[in-house]
Amino acid sequence: EIQLVESGGGLVQPGGSLRLSCTTSGFTFSNYAMTWVRQAPGKGLEWVSTITGGGDHTEYANSVKGRFTISRDNAKSTLYLQMNNLKPEDTAVYYCPFGVIRGQGTQVTVSS
């Protein structure tokens, strides 16, 4: 059974930082590119970032480029998202989907 567990969200002031984690099981993690997506209140899913299976290539949405860093630890089957200089518009539930499978997500709220 494939499982994805996102964690690390919380309430942070603008300009603050958070590190999200996505712990996975049920598939060979290192064989797959992984992605972070987010869903703001009342909006659809937005792609945030993708990393290749080996971690050698990353891509970012323009809205987060230069502020977020995606990484992975294949030995731990875990995906990360380091988020710096957070803005109120980053407020959303963050997911690390595998195909159509999603975990419960982790809430990130950026507010003063």
SVG drawing of the C-alpha trace seen along z (x, -y; Angstrom):
<svg xmlns="http://www.w3.org/2000/svg" viewBox="-13 -41 36 43">
<polyline fill="none" stroke="black" stroke-width="0.4" points="0.0,0.0 1.4,-3.4 1.5,-5.9 2.4,-9.6 2.6,-11.5 3.3,-15.2 4.5,-17.1 6.2,-20.3 3.6,-22.9 2.5,-25.5 1.8,-29.2 4.7,-31.5 5.1,-35.3 5.9,-36.8 9.6,-36.4 9.8,-33.3 10.8,-29.7 9.5,-26.2 10.8,-22.8 8.2,-20.4 8.7,-16.6 7.0,-13.9 7.6,-10.4 6.7,-7.7 6.3,-4.0 4.9,-1.3 7.0,-2.1 10.6,-2.4 11.0,-6.0 14.3,-6.5 12.8,-5.4 10.4,-8.3 10.5,-12.1 8.5,-13.7 6.5,-16.8 5.1,-19.3 1.8,-20.9 -0.4,-23.2 -4.0,-24.2 -4.9,-27.6 -8.3,-28.2 -11.0,-28.3 -8.5,-27.6 -7.3,-24.6 -4.1,-22.7 -1.0,-24.6 2.3,-22.9 5.2,-24.1 8.3,-22.1 9.6,-18.8 12.8,-16.8 14.1,-13.9 14.6,-10.5 18.3,-11.0 17.9,-14.5 20.1,-15.9 17.5,-18.2 14.9,-20.4 12.2,-22.8 10.2,-25.5 7.1,-27.5 8.0,-31.2 6.1,-32.1 8.5,-30.3 11.8,-30.3 14.6,-31.6 12.7,-31.1 11.9,-27.4 14.3,-24.4 13.2,-20.9 15.4,-18.0 15.1,-14.3 16.8,-11.5 16.4,-8.3 17.7,-6.2 14.9,-7.5 12.3,-7.6 11.6,-11.2 11.0,-14.3 11.6,-17.8 10.7,-21.4 12.7,-24.2 10.6,-27.3 12.3,-30.7 11.0,-34.2 7.5,-33.0 4.7,-35.3 1.0,-35.4 0.2,-34.1 2.1,-30.9 -0.7,-30.0 -2.1,-26.6 -2.2,-22.9 0.9,-21.3 0.9,-17.8 3.5,-15.5 1.3,-13.4 2.3,-10.1 0.2,-9.9 -3.4,-10.4 -2.6,-9.4 -2.2,-12.1 -1.7,-12.2 -3.6,-14.4 -1.3,-17.3 0.2,-19.8 -1.2,-23.3 1.1,-26.3 -0.3,-29.6 1.7,-32.8 0.3,-35.6 1.3,-38.4"/>
</svg>
